[in-house]
């Protein structure tokens, strides 16, 4: 695969780009980090997408900014449940950047996010029809939850031992009612950040199953044949 850092001169905040070998065009995925920022864990996830046939861009929502101020603004947006919260414009710009690359098919775009990033993925998808599928992990829902009727297909993963399990169940109900394609799963005994293989809450069985589900779901929604690489 081909990987490189995206500078702040190319994209506000910059990021990390991973592309499969060959000219494409490939479906694109935006990877949204959790509160720990664009770290090695997020880079590994981005690489895994490229290895599976996706052009993947991990955004850096903290680069060149005061992290404490950013977190305060992000948390304020989450508390009020706004779909137009601070940071969504950066995600939209990142999708535009990725869509313009010659290796990318702009008609097949998705996003995945973790914790803070999972909440962003849901809120963002309620306002951007370019997204064709999203994969939130232990993210909170926008309010009122009725805005979720604007969502694209969703494959969501939530730990049972976490407050976000309730959000996952509520989102499942709305998506079912609105006949929006979805796969929401609550993992028994799993904890917050269970997908992070560098963290203390890492749950390999749950993480492997969630990755397989994401790959299968994205393959169906973004029309690409991929392998669920571990």
C-alpha positions in Angstrom: 0.0 0.0 0.0 1.0 3.7 -0.2 0.9 5.8 2.9 1.8 9.4 3.7 1.0 12.2 6.1 -1.3 14.9 4.8 -0.1 18.3 5.8 -2.1 21.2 7.2 -1.3 23.1 3.9 -3.3 20.4 2.0 -6.1 20.0 4.5 -7.1 21.9 7.6 -5.7 19.8 10.5 -3.9 17.4 8.2 -4.2 13.7 8.6 -2.8 10.3 7.5 -3.6 8.8 4.1 -3.4 5.1 3.1 -4.1 3.9 -0.4 -4.1 0.4 -2.0 -1.6 -0.4 -4.7 -2.8 0.4 -8.2 -4.8 3.2 -9.9 -8.3 2.4 -8.5 -10.7 4.0 -8.3 -11.4 2.8 -4.8 -14.2 3.5 -2.4 -13.1 6.0 0.3 -13.4 5.9 4.0 -12.8 8.7 6.6 -11.4 7.5 9.9 -12.3 9.6 12.9 -10.2 9.3 16.0 -11.3 9.2 19.7 -10.2 11.6 22.4 -6.6 10.3 22.2 -6.2 11.8 18.8 -4.6 10.6 15.6 -2.3 8.0 17.2 -0.7 4.7 16.1 -3.9 2.8 16.8 -5.9 5.0 14.3 -3.1 4.8 11.8 -3.2 1.0 12.0 -6.9 1.0 11.3 -6.4 3.3 8.3 -3.8 0.9 7.0 -6.2 -2.1 7.5 -8.7 -0.3 5.3 -6.1 0.3 2.5 -5.1 -3.4 2.8 -8.8 -4.3 2.3 -9.2 -2.2 -0.9 -10.2 1.2 0.4 -8.7 4.6 0.1 -8.6 5.7 3.8 -8.0 9.1 5.3 -7.6 9.5 9.1 -8.4 13.1 10.0 -6.5 15.0 12.8 -9.1 17.1 14.6 -6.4 18.4 17.1 -3.5 19.4 14.8 -2.4 23.0 15.2 -5.0 23.6 17.9 -5.2 23.7 21.7 -6.4 20.2 22.5 -8.1 21.2 25.7 -10.1 23.9 23.9 -11.0 21.5 21.1 -12.2 18.9 23.6 -14.3 21.5 25.4 -16.0 22.5 22.2 -16.5 18.9 21.1 -18.0 18.0 24.4 -20.3 21.0 24.4 -21.6 19.9 20.9 -22.2 16.4 22.2 -24.0 17.5 25.3 -26.5 19.6 23.3 -26.7 16.9 20.6 -26.1 19.2 17.7 -25.7 17.7 14.3 -23.8 20.9 13.3 -21.3 20.6 16.1 -17.8 22.0 16.1 -15.6 19.8 13.9 -18.2 18.6 11.4 -17.0 21.1 8.8 -13.5 19.7 9.1 -14.9 16.2 8.4 -16.8 17.5 5.4 -13.6 19.1 4.1 -11.7 15.9 4.6 -14.2 14.0 2.6 -13.9 16.6 -0.2 -10.1 16.2 -0.1 -10.4 12.4 -0.3 -13.0 12.5 -3.1 -10.9 14.6 -5.3 -8.0 12.1 -5.4 -7.7 10.3 -8.7 -7.6 6.9 -6.9 -11.0 7.5 -5.3 -14.5 6.9 -6.5 -16.4 9.9 -5.0 -19.7 8.0 -5.3 -18.6 5.3 -2.8 -17.7 7.1 0.4 -18.1 6.1 4.0 -16.8 6.9 7.5 -15.8 5.1 10.7 -15.4 6.7 14.1 -14.5 5.7 17.7 -16.0 7.2 20.9 -15.9 10.9 20.2 -15.4 10.0 16.5 -18.3 7.6 16.6 -20.6 10.4 17.7 -19.2 12.6 15.0 -19.8 10.0 12.4 -23.5 9.8 13.3 -24.0 13.6 13.5 -22.1 14.2 10.3 -24.0 11.6 8.3 -27.3 13.3 9.2 -26.1 16.4 7.2 -24.0 15.0 4.4 -25.6 12.8 1.7 -22.2 12.0 0.2 -21.7 9.4 2.9 -23.1 6.0 1.8 -22.3 4.0 5.0 -20.9 4.7 8.5 -19.5 2.6 11.3 -19.8 4.2 14.7 -18.1 2.5 17.6 -19.4 3.4 21.1 -20.6 6.8 20.0 -23.4 9.0 21.3 -26.5 10.0 19.3 -27.5 13.5 18.2 -30.7 15.0 19.6 -33.5 14.9 18.9 -32.9 11.3 17.8 -35.5 11.9 15.1 -32.7 13.4 12.9 -31.4 9.9 12.5 -34.1 9.3 9.9 -31.7 11.2 7.5 -28.9 8.7 8.1 -27.3 6.5 5.5 -26.9 2.7 6.3 -25.2 2.1 9.7 -23.1 -0.7 11.1 -22.7 0.1 14.8 -20.7 -1.6 17.6 -21.3 -0.9 21.3 -20.0 -2.5 24.5 -22.5 -3.7 27.0 -20.5 -2.4 30.0 -20.7 1.2 28.8 -23.2 4.1 28.8 -23.2 4.1 25.0 -25.0 0.7 24.9 -28.2 2.6 25.5 -27.4 4.9 22.6 -26.9 1.9 20.4 -30.2 0.3 21.3 -32.0 3.6 20.7 -30.4 4.1 17.3 -31.3 0.6 16.4 -35.0 1.3 17.1 -35.0 4.4 14.9 -33.2 2.8 12.0 -35.6 -0.1 12.1 -38.6 2.1 12.2 -37.3 4.2 9.3 -36.3 1.1 7.3 -32.7 2.2 7.0 -30.3 -0.6 6.4 -28.3 -1.3 9.6 -26.4 -3.8 11.8 -26.2 -2.7 15.4 -24.6 -5.0 17.9 -24.1 -4.8 21.6 -21.1 -6.8 22.8 -21.7 -8.6 26.2 -18.9 -8.0 28.8 -17.0 -5.6 26.5 -16.1 -2.2 27.8 -15.5 1.3 26.3 -12.7 1.4 23.7 -12.8 -2.4 23.3 -11.5 -2.0 19.7 -8.3 -0.3 20.7 -5.6 -2.9 20.7 -3.2 -0.6 22.6 -5.7 0.0 25.5 -6.5 -1.9 28.7 -10.1 -2.4 27.6 -9.1 -4.2 24.4 -11.3 -7.3 23.7 -9.9 -9.3 20.9 -12.9 -11.4 20.3 -15.3 -8.5 20.2 -12.9 -6.4 18.1 -12.3 -9.2 15.5 -16.1 -9.7 15.2 -16.8 -6.0 14.9 -14.1 -5.6 12.1 -15.6 -8.5 10.2 -19.1 -7.0 10.4 -17.8 -3.6 9.2 -16.0 -5.1 6.3 -19.1 -7.2 5.3 -21.4 -4.2 5.7 -19.2 -1.8 3.8 -18.6 -4.3 1.1 -22.4 -4.5 0.5 -23.1 -0.8 0.8 -20.0 0.5 -1.1 -20.0 -2.3 -3.7 -16.5 -3.6 -3.3 -15.1 -7.1 -2.7 -12.9 -7.0 0.3 -11.4 -9.5 2.8 -11.8 -9.1 6.5 -8.1 -8.9 7.3 -7.2 -9.2 11.0 
